[in-house]
Amino acid sequence: MSLIQELRSARCFLCSLDHDAEIVTSITNLAERLGVKVGAVAAIGALQRAEIGYYDQVAHEYRPIEIDRPVEIASLNGNLSIREGKPFLHAHATLADSEGNVRGGHLTSGTVFAAEVCLRELVGRPPVRRHDPTTDLFLWSETD
């Protein structure tokens, strides 16, 4: 393991996102407005459309998966940490269509129909995201 960081649970916020808002931007802006530098995120609700991604481990790039129809957020879990000096949301979502078929992956974007978010702030020495040359991803590392 390259990083083990002990943090404590602090404030917890429940938030209802605006209809037609972009979900990733909304959650990131919420964290910035509240001064949350690191935290855990969960959400439920529905999206009018979404884009998720699958990380191709050989090509080192995300493969987009467009979902251009209404879906339920069956599960959304993620974390907030610092990347390039700003809050950065890394979230994965499981999305279900009207027939119960599910798609899942890295949440890139989505247009909110209705969404309820739980943002749990963590305090302590926060990890930051830095480029990892092995995976070509921005992964947690210790703060300076």
Summary of the structure (lengths in Angstrom):
residues: 144
radius of gyration: 15.5
end to end distance: 18.3
largest distance: 48.7
contacts: 430
relative contact order: 0.32
helix: 8%
strand: 64%
